[in-house]
Amino acid sequence: MAKRTRIKGKGAAIFLGGGEPRAPQPAAKASAPTKTDAVGKATFYLPRYLLEELEDTWLSLRKTYKDKRVAKSEIVRIALENVIDDWKKRADASTLIQTLTG
């Protein structure tokens, strides 16, 4: 029995006929991700009132700044960055610790 002909890397040439298949191109080097490049997905549970506040804030921002693209994820990212930055700078006096410890 004869070996099957390899079709890997031939792409459209198989269907359109013609030309030799191109040699595979080396993968482009990826630059190191920055804070804004590397995006992950997470699930957090928040009280309903806070979700409603987020929604109201988002709608208000969209209405006020029609020429800007506003995303809820951006609002949450900014809020988290501010709380974490405050905690790093002020430790026990931070808003985060004050809220957590009452």
N, CA, C and O atoms as CSV, one atom per row, in Angstrom:
chain,resi,resn,atom,element,x,y,z
A,1,MET,N,N,0.840,-1.160,0.000
A,1,MET,CA,C,0.000,0.000,0.000
A,1,MET,C,C,0.896,1.238,0.000
A,1,MET,O,O,1.876,1.292,0.744
A,2,ALA,N,N,0.569,2.230,-0.828
A,2,ALA,CA,C,1.376,3.449,-0.954
A,2,ALA,C,C,1.083,4.395,0.206
A,2,ALA,O,O,-0.014,4.405,0.764
A,3,LYS,N,N,2.095,5.188,0.551
A,3,LYS,CA,C,1.922,6.179,1.616
A,3,LYS,C,C,1.014,7.298,1.143
A,3,LYS,O,O,0.989,7.648,-0.037
A,4,ARG,N,N,0.263,7.856,2.096
A,4,ARG,CA,C,-0.574,9.010,1.775
A,4,ARG,C,C,0.289,10.224,1.512
A,4,ARG,O,O,1.336,10.397,2.136
A,5,THR,N,N,-0.147,11.067,0.586
A,5,THR,CA,C,0.553,12.311,0.320
A,5,THR,C,C,0.243,13.294,1.432
A,5,THR,O,O,-0.910,13.450,1.836
A,6,ARG,N,N,1.279,13.952,1.923
A,6,ARG,CA,C,1.076,14.938,2.984
A,6,ARG,C,C,0.480,16.195,2.392
A,6,ARG,O,O,0.913,16.676,1.345
A,7,ILE,N,N,-0.540,16.729,3.092
A,7,ILE,CA,C,-1.151,17.972,2.623
A,7,ILE,C,C,-0.910,19.131,3.575
A,7,ILE,O,O,-1.306,20.264,3.300
A,8,LYS,N,N,-0.270,18.848,4.682
A,8,LYS,CA,C,-0.016,19.886,5.671
A,8,LYS,C,C,0.846,20.989,5.064
A,8,LYS,O,O,1.894,20.716,4.480
A,9,GLY,N,N,0.396,22.242,5.207
A,9,GLY,CA,C,1.149,23.390,4.728
A,9,GLY,C,C,0.882,23.760,3.288
A,9,GLY,O,O,1.448,24.735,2.793
A,10,LYS,N,N,0.035,23.010,2.597
A,10,LYS,CA,C,-0.249,23.318,1.193
A,10,LYS,C,C,-1.417,24.282,1.042
A,10,LYS,O,O,-1.565,24.914,-0.004
A,11,GLY,N,N,-2.239,24.401,2.066
A,11,GLY,CA,C,-3.330,25.378,2.080
A,11,GLY,C,C,-4.200,25.358,0.843
A,11,GLY,O,O,-4.628,24.294,0.395
A,12,ALA,N,N,-4.462,26.525,0.289
A,12,ALA,CA,C,-5.369,26.688,-0.844
A,12,ALA,C,C,-4.832,26.034,-2.104
A,12,ALA,O,O,-5.608,25.717,-3.005
A,13,ALA,N,N,-3.519,25.822,-2.192
A,13,ALA,CA,C,-2.938,25.222,-3.390
A,13,ALA,C,C,-3.571,23.869,-3.690
A,13,ALA,O,O,-3.649,23.472,-4.853
A,14,ILE,N,N,-4.018,23.167,-2.681
A,14,ILE,CA,C,-4.651,21.861,-2.881
A,14,ILE,C,C,-5.933,22.031,-3.687
A,14,ILE,O,O,-6.211,21.249,-4.596
A,15,PHE,N,N,-6.710,23.053,-3.351
A,15,PHE,CA,C,-8.008,23.252,-3.967
A,15,PHE,C,C,-7.937,24.084,-5.245
A,15,PHE,O,O,-8.723,23.875,-6.170
A,16,LEU,N,N,-6.995,25.030,-5.297
A,16,LEU,CA,C,-6.903,25.932,-6.435
A,16,LEU,C,C,-5.871,25.481,-7.447
A,16,LEU,O,O,-5.795,26.025,-8.549
A,17,GLY,N,N,-5.083,24.498,-7.081
A,17,GLY,CA,C,-4.045,24.005,-7.957
A,17,GLY,C,C,-2.896,25.000,-8.062
A,17,GLY,O,O,-3.024,26.142,-7.620
A,18,GLY,N,N,-1.823,24.597,-8.618
A,18,GLY,CA,C,-0.713,25.504,-8.863
A,18,GLY,C,C,0.265,25.567,-7.727
A,18,GLY,O,O,0.105,24.925,-6.689
A,19,GLY,N,N,1.278,26.357,-7.956
A,19,GLY,CA,C,2.355,26.714,-7.061
A,19,GLY,C,C,2.728,25.747,-5.960
A,19,GLY,O,O,1.914,24.978,-5.448
A,20,GLU,N,N,3.976,25.825,-5.633
A,20,GLU,CA,C,4.479,25.058,-4.509
A,20,GLU,C,C,3.988,25.686,-3.209
A,20,GLU,O,O,3.823,26.904,-3.142
A,21,PRO,N,N,3.757,24.902,-2.203
A,21,PRO,CA,C,3.341,25.473,-0.924
A,21,PRO,C,C,4.464,26.310,-0.328
A,21,PRO,O,O,5.647,26.018,-0.505
A,22,ARG,N,N,4.065,27.347,0.376
A,22,ARG,CA,C,5.055,28.196,1.047
A,22,ARG,C,C,5.656,27.460,2.230
A,22,ARG,O,O,5.019,26.629,2.877
A,23,ALA,N,N,6.914,27.802,2.484
A,23,ALA,CA,C,7.562,27.234,3.667
A,23,ALA,C,C,6.922,27.858,4.900
A,23,ALA,O,O,6.571,29.038,4.877
A,24,PRO,N,N,6.762,27.097,5.966
A,24,PRO,CA,C,6.166,27.661,7.177
A,24,PRO,C,C,6.982,28.843,7.689
A,24,PRO,O,O,8.211,28.787,7.717
A,25,GLN,N,N,6.309,29.897,8.086
A,25,GLN,CA,C,6.956,31.089,8.612
A,25,GLN,C,C,7.209,30.914,10.107
A,25,GLN,O,O,6.370,30.358,10.816
A,26,PRO,N,N,8.357,31.382,10.590
A,26,PRO,CA,C,8.602,31.280,12.033
A,26,PRO,C,C,7.616,32.181,12.778
A,26,PRO,O,O,7.214,33.233,12.280
A,27,ALA,N,N,7.246,31.755,13.952
A,27,ALA,CA,C,6.307,32.532,14.759
A,27,ALA,C,C,6.941,33.855,15.144
A,27,ALA,O,O,8.134,33.928,15.439
A,28,ALA,N,N,6.119,34.909,15.138
A,28,ALA,CA,C,6.609,36.235,15.514
A,28,ALA,C,C,6.940,36.240,16.995
A,28,ALA,O,O,6.233,35.641,17.806
A,29,LYS,N,N,8.024,36.924,17.338
A,29,LYS,CA,C,8.397,37.029,18.742
A,29,LYS,C,C,7.408,37.927,19.455
A,29,LYS,O,O,7.137,39.041,19.007
A,30,ALA,N,N,6.888,37.463,20.526
A,30,ALA,CA,C,5.955,38.265,21.308
A,30,ALA,C,C,6.735,39.142,22.274
A,30,ALA,O,O,7.686,38.693,22.914
A,31,SER,N,N,6.319,40.398,22.370
A,31,SER,CA,C,6.972,41.276,23.335
A,31,SER,C,C,6.411,40.979,24.725
A,31,SER,O,O,5.346,40.377,24.860
A,32,ALA,N,N,7.119,41.396,25.720
A,32,ALA,CA,C,6.671,41.167,27.094
A,32,ALA,C,C,5.350,41.895,27.315
A,32,ALA,O,O,5.227,43.064,26.951
A,33,PRO,N,N,4.366,41.230,27.902
A,33,PRO,CA,C,3.066,41.873,28.112
A,33,PRO,C,C,3.166,43.009,29.120
A,33,PRO,O,O,3.907,42.935,30.101
A,34,THR,N,N,2.405,44.051,28.855
A,34,THR,CA,C,2.329,45.161,29.797
A,34,THR,C,C,1.065,44.988,30.626
A,34,THR,O,O,0.307,44.041,30.414
A,35,LYS,N,N,0.834,45.897,31.571
A,35,LYS,CA,C,-0.364,45.803,32.411
A,35,LYS,C,C,-1.628,45.775,31.574
A,35,LYS,O,O,-2.567,45.042,31.884
A,36,THR,N,N,-1.657,46.574,30.507
A,36,THR,CA,C,-2.883,46.668,29.712
A,36,THR,C,C,-3.001,45.552,28.685
A,36,THR,O,O,-4.104,45.269,28.218
A,37,ASP,N,N,-1.869,44.894,28.310
A,37,ASP,CA,C,-1.920,43.826,27.322
A,37,ASP,C,C,-2.476,42.526,27.895
A,37,ASP,O,O,-3.376,41.912,27.322
A,38,ALA,N,N,-1.934,42.128,29.013
A,38,ALA,CA,C,-2.284,40.841,29.585
A,38,ALA,C,C,-3.630,40.949,30.296
A,38,ALA,O,O,-3.742,41.546,31.367
A,39,VAL,N,N,-4.631,40.367,29.684
A,39,VAL,CA,C,-5.976,40.441,30.245
A,39,VAL,C,C,-6.419,39.039,30.616
A,39,VAL,O,O,-6.318,38.108,29.817
A,40,GLY,N,N,-6.908,38.901,31.830
A,40,GLY,CA,C,-7.430,37.629,32.284
A,40,GLY,C,C,-8.904,37.780,32.596
A,40,GLY,O,O,-9.434,38.889,32.650
A,41,LYS,N,N,-9.540,36.679,32.793
A,41,LYS,CA,C,-10.962,36.705,33.104
A,41,LYS,C,C,-11.154,36.100,34.488
A,41,LYS,O,O,-10.558,35.077,34.826
A,42,ALA,N,N,-12.003,36.756,35.284
A,42,ALA,CA,C,-12.261,36.274,36.638
A,42,ALA,C,C,-13.736,36.482,36.966
A,42,ALA,O,O,-14.404,37.333,36.378
A,43,THR,N,N,-14.218,35.711,37.890
A,43,THR,CA,C,-15.597,35.853,38.349
A,43,THR,C,C,-15.570,36.241,39.816
A,43,THR,O,O,-14.896,35.607,40.627
A,44,PHE,N,N,-16.312,37.290,40.146
A,44,PHE,CA,C,-16.425,37.736,41.523
A,44,PHE,C,C,-17.898,37.912,41.844
A,44,PHE,O,O,-18.688,38.292,40.979
A,45,TYR,N,N,-18.258,37.643,43.057
A,45,TYR,CA,C,-19.635,37.804,43.489
A,45,TYR,C,C,-19.756,39.104,44.268
A,45,TYR,O,O,-19.044,39.324,45.247
A,46,LEU,N,N,-20.662,39.958,43.823
A,46,LEU,CA,C,-20.851,41.269,44.431
A,46,LEU,C,C,-22.299,41.422,44.851
A,46,LEU,O,O,-23.185,40.806,44.259
A,47,PRO,N,N,-22.552,42.244,45.875
A,47,PRO,CA,C,-23.939,42.478,46.278
A,47,PRO,C,C,-24.714,43.147,45.137
A,47,PRO,O,O,-24.156,43.905,44.344
A,48,ARG,N,N,-25.988,42.850,45.079
A,48,ARG,CA,C,-26.834,43.360,44.003
A,48,ARG,C,C,-26.792,44.887,43.931
A,48,ARG,O,O,-26.742,45.451,42.838
A,49,TYR,N,N,-26.811,45.571,45.104
A,49,TYR,CA,C,-26.798,47.033,45.082
A,49,TYR,C,C,-25.542,47.563,44.405
A,49,TYR,O,O,-25.592,48.587,43.725
A,50,LEU,N,N,-24.402,46.870,44.585
A,50,LEU,CA,C,-23.156,47.315,43.983
A,50,LEU,C,C,-23.172,47.094,42.471
A,50,LEU,O,O,-22.665,47.918,41.710
A,51,LEU,N,N,-23.749,45.992,42.050
A,51,LEU,CA,C,-23.907,45.740,40.612
A,51,LEU,C,C,-24.791,46.812,39.975
A,51,LEU,O,O,-24.523,47.270,38.865
A,52,GLU,N,N,-25.850,47.207,40.691
A,52,GLU,CA,C,-26.731,48.255,40.177
A,52,GLU,C,C,-26.009,49.594,40.124
A,52,GLU,O,O,-26.201,50.363,39.182
A,53,GLU,N,N,-25.175,49.884,41.131
A,53,GLU,CA,C,-24.385,51.116,41.131
A,53,GLU,C,C,-23.393,51.124,39.964
A,53,GLU,O,O,-23.202,52.149,39.309
A,54,LEU,N,N,-22.772,49.982,39.714
A,54,LEU,CA,C,-21.844,49.865,38.590
A,54,LEU,C,C,-22.581,50.126,37.282
A,54,LEU,O,O,-22.096,50.868,36.428
A,55,GLU,N,N,-23.734,49.525,37.130
A,55,GLU,CA,C,-24.547,49.710,35.920
A,55,GLU,C,C,-24.941,51.174,35.746
A,55,GLU,O,O,-24.828,51.719,34.648
A,56,ASP,N,N,-25.400,51.815,36.819
A,56,ASP,CA,C,-25.799,53.228,36.758
A,56,ASP,C,C,-24.604,54.115,36.393
A,56,ASP,O,O,-24.728,55.030,35.579
A,57,THR,N,N,-23.462,53.840,36.994
A,57,THR,CA,C,-22.258,54.611,36.714
A,57,THR,C,C,-21.850,54.446,35.255
A,57,THR,O,O,-21.513,55.418,34.580
A,58,TRP,N,N,-21.883,53.227,34.786
A,58,TRP,CA,C,-21.509,52.923,33.403
A,58,TRP,C,C,-22.429,53.646,32.421
A,58,TRP,O,O,-21.964,54.255,31.459
A,59,LEU,N,N,-23.732,53.574,32.671
A,59,LEU,CA,C,-24.688,54.241,31.785
A,59,LEU,C,C,-24.487,55.757,31.800
A,59,LEU,O,O,-24.558,56.408,30.757
A,60,SER,N,N,-24.241,56.304,32.971
A,60,SER,CA,C,-24.025,57.745,33.096
A,60,SER,C,C,-22.761,58.170,32.343
A,60,SER,O,O,-22.768,59.186,31.647
A,61,LEU,N,N,-21.690,57.406,32.478
A,61,LEU,CA,C,-20.449,57.717,31.775
A,61,LEU,C,C,-20.637,57.625,30.265
A,61,LEU,O,O,-20.136,58.472,29.526
A,62,ARG,N,N,-21.348,56.612,29.804
A,62,ARG,CA,C,-21.613,56.460,28.369
A,62,ARG,C,C,-22.416,57.630,27.834
A,62,ARG,O,O,-22.175,58.103,26.723
A,63,LYS,N,N,-23.377,58.098,28.630
A,63,LYS,CA,C,-24.221,59.217,28.219
A,63,LYS,C,C,-23.423,60.520,28.187
A,63,LYS,O,O,-23.566,61.317,27.260
A,64,THR,N,N,-22.587,60.733,29.198
A,64,THR,CA,C,-21.813,61.972,29.314
A,64,THR,C,C,-20.663,62.020,28.312
A,64,THR,O,O,-20.415,63.060,27.702
A,65,TYR,N,N,-19.967,60.915,28.140
A,65,TYR,CA,C,-18.790,60.861,27.266
A,65,TYR,C,C,-19.077,59.978,26.063
A,65,TYR,O,O,-18.520,58.888,25.933
A,66,LYS,N,N,-19.948,60.456,25.189
A,66,LYS,CA,C,-20.402,59.664,24.034
A,66,LYS,C,C,-19.267,59.313,23.070
A,66,LYS,O,O,-19.314,58.287,22.390
A,67,ASP,N,N,-18.248,60.176,23.019
A,67,ASP,CA,C,-17.149,59.933,22.090
A,67,ASP,C,C,-16.103,58.962,22.644
A,67,ASP,O,O,-15.177,58.582,21.928
A,68,LYS,N,N,-16.238,58.562,23.898
A,68,LYS,CA,C,-15.294,57.629,24.529
A,68,LYS,C,C,-15.956,56.270,24.691
A,68,LYS,O,O,-17.166,56.159,24.888
A,69,ARG,N,N,-15.141,55.266,24.602
A,69,ARG,CA,C,-15.644,53.908,24.821
A,69,ARG,C,C,-15.442,53.568,26.289
A,69,ARG,O,O,-14.309,53.529,26.769
A,70,VAL,N,N,-16.513,53.326,26.990
A,70,VAL,CA,C,-16.451,53.048,28.423
A,70,VAL,C,C,-16.910,51.610,28.654
A,70,VAL,O,O,-17.972,51.202,28.185
A,71,ALA,N,N,-16.099,50.855,29.380
A,71,ALA,CA,C,-16.436,49.462,29.687
A,71,ALA,C,C,-16.509,49.280,31.198
A,71,ALA,O,O,-15.755,49.902,31.946
A,72,LYS,N,N,-17.413,48.433,31.632
A,72,LYS,CA,C,-17.534,48.142,33.061
A,72,LYS,C,C,-16.231,47.556,33.595
A,72,LYS,O,O,-15.835,47.845,34.724
A,73,SER,N,N,-15.571,46.744,32.796
A,73,SER,CA,C,-14.300,46.147,33.216
A,73,SER,C,C,-13.263,47.223,33.500
A,73,SER,O,O,-12.468,47.084,34.430
A,74,GLU,N,N,-13.259,48.287,32.717
A,74,GLU,CA,C,-12.326,49.392,32.953
A,74,GLU,C,C,-12.632,50.083,34.273
A,74,GLU,O,O,-11.715,50.422,35.022
A,75,ILE,N,N,-13.900,50.294,34.562
A,75,ILE,CA,C,-14.303,50.933,35.813
A,75,ILE,C,C,-13.825,50.087,36.991
A,75,ILE,O,O,-13.256,50.611,37.949
A,76,VAL,N,N,-14.056,48.790,36.916
A,76,VAL,CA,C,-13.652,47.882,37.996
A,76,VAL,C,C,-12.133,47.829,38.101
A,76,VAL,O,O,-11.593,47.821,39.208
A,77,ARG,N,N,-11.431,47.792,36.961
A,77,ARG,CA,C,-9.964,47.758,36.971
A,77,ARG,C,C,-9.403,49.001,37.665
A,77,ARG,O,O,-8.505,48.900,38.501
A,78,ILE,N,N,-9.940,50.173,37.311
A,78,ILE,CA,C,-9.466,51.425,37.907
A,78,ILE,C,C,-9.724,51.430,39.414
A,78,ILE,O,O,-8.859,51.821,40.197
A,79,ALA,N,N,-10.908,50.996,39.807
A,79,ALA,CA,C,-11.243,50.962,41.238
A,79,ALA,C,C,-10.300,50.033,41.999
A,79,ALA,O,O,-9.802,50.394,43.066
A,80,LEU,N,N,-10.054,48.846,41.460
A,80,LEU,CA,C,-9.146,47.903,42.121
A,80,LEU,C,C,-7.726,48.437,42.196
A,80,LEU,O,O,-7.065,48.312,43.227
A,81,GLU,N,N,-7.252,49.034,41.099
A,81,GLU,CA,C,-5.900,49.596,41.118
A,81,GLU,C,C,-5.771,50.674,42.185
A,81,GLU,O,O,-4.754,50.743,42.876
A,82,ASN,N,N,-6.791,51.514,42.328
A,82,ASN,CA,C,-6.760,52.579,43.334
A,82,ASN,C,C,-6.764,52.027,44.756
A,82,ASN,O,O,-6.014,52.508,45.606
A,83,VAL,N,N,-7.593,51.030,45.021
A,83,VAL,CA,C,-7.660,50.442,46.362
A,83,VAL,C,C,-6.354,49.735,46.701
A,83,VAL,O,O,-5.848,49.865,47.816
A,84,ILE,N,N,-5.810,48.991,45.752
A,84,ILE,CA,C,-4.559,48.267,45.994
A,84,ILE,C,C,-3.396,49.241,46.175
A,84,ILE,O,O,-2.549,49.045,47.046
A,85,ASP,N,N,-3.357,50.290,45.354
A,85,ASP,CA,C,-2.308,51.303,45.485
A,85,ASP,C,C,-2.385,51.995,46.852
A,85,ASP,O,O,-1.361,52.225,47.495
A,86,ASP,N,N,-3.595,52.319,47.283
A,86,ASP,CA,C,-3.800,52.936,48.599
A,86,ASP,C,C,-3.300,52.007,49.709
A,86,ASP,O,O,-2.653,52.456,50.656
A,87,TRP,N,N,-3.598,50.726,49.590
A,87,TRP,CA,C,-3.165,49.747,50.591
A,87,TRP,C,C,-1.638,49.640,50.627
A,87,TRP,O,O,-1.041,49.566,51.701
A,88,LYS,N,N,-1.015,49.633,49.454
A,88,LYS,CA,C,0.448,49.534,49.406
A,88,LYS,C,C,1.116,50.759,50.037
A,88,LYS,O,O,2.152,50.641,50.691
A,89,LYS,N,N,0.517,51.927,49.837
A,89,LYS,CA,C,1.107,53.167,50.360
A,89,LYS,C,C,0.807,53.386,51.837
A,89,LYS,O,O,1.674,53.843,52.581
A,90,ARG,N,N,-0.420,53.062,52.273
A,90,ARG,CA,C,-0.838,53.431,53.624
A,90,ARG,C,C,-1.037,52.246,54.560
A,90,ARG,O,O,-1.292,52.451,55.747
A,91,ALA,N,N,-0.932,51.047,54.082
A,91,ALA,CA,C,-1.073,49.821,54.885
A,91,ALA,C,C,-2.297,49.852,55.799
A,91,ALA,O,O,-3.428,49.876,55.313
A,92,ASP,N,N,-2.083,49.850,57.117
A,92,ASP,CA,C,-3.197,49.765,58.066
A,92,ASP,C,C,-4.127,50.975,58.022
A,92,ASP,O,O,-5.272,50.885,58.465
A,93,ALA,N,N,-3.658,52.094,57.499
A,93,ALA,CA,C,-4.495,53.296,57.416
A,93,ALA,C,C,-5.276,53.356,56.101
A,93,ALA,O,O,-6.027,54.304,55.871
A,94,SER,N,N,-5.106,52.357,55.244
A,94,SER,CA,C,-5.763,52.367,53.936
A,94,SER,C,C,-7.271,52.171,54.059
A,94,SER,O,O,-7.768,51.633,55.049
A,95,THR,N,N,-7.973,52.615,53.040
A,95,THR,CA,C,-9.424,52.452,52.978
A,95,THR,C,C,-9.802,50.973,53.044
A,95,THR,O,O,-10.779,50.600,53.692
A,96,LEU,N,N,-9.022,50.145,52.371
A,96,LEU,CA,C,-9.293,48.705,52.356
A,96,LEU,C,C,-9.284,48.125,53.762
A,96,LEU,O,O,-10.226,47.438,54.157
A,97,ILE,N,N,-8.227,48.396,54.520
A,97,ILE,CA,C,-8.110,47.843,55.874
A,97,ILE,C,C,-9.175,48.448,56.796
A,97,ILE,O,O,-9.766,47.743,57.614
A,98,GLN,N,N,-9.409,49.730,56.662
A,98,GLN,CA,C,-10.424,50.393,57.495
A,98,GLN,C,C,-11.807,49.782,57.255
A,98,GLN,O,O,-12.577,49.586,58.196
A,99,THR,N,N,-12.114,49.485,55.998
A,99,THR,CA,C,-13.410,48.890,55.657
A,99,THR,C,C,-13.500,47.446,56.112
A,99,THR,O,O,-14.536,47.020,56.622
A,100,LEU,N,N,-12.429,46.691,55.934
A,100,LEU,CA,C,-12.418,45.283,56.317
A,100,LEU,C,C,-12.485,45.096,57.836
A,100,LEU,O,O,-13.123,44.162,58.321
A,101,THR,N,N,-11.834,45.972,58.571
A,101,THR,CA,C,-11.782,45.806,60.025
A,101,THR,C,C,-12.820,46.614,60.760
A,101,THR,O,O,-12.942,46.515,61.981
A,102,GLY,N,N,-13.568,47.411,60.030
A,102,GLY,CA,C,-14.659,48.182,60.652
A,102,GLY,C,C,-14.118,49.366,61.343
A,102,GLY,O,O,-14.876,50.140,61.927
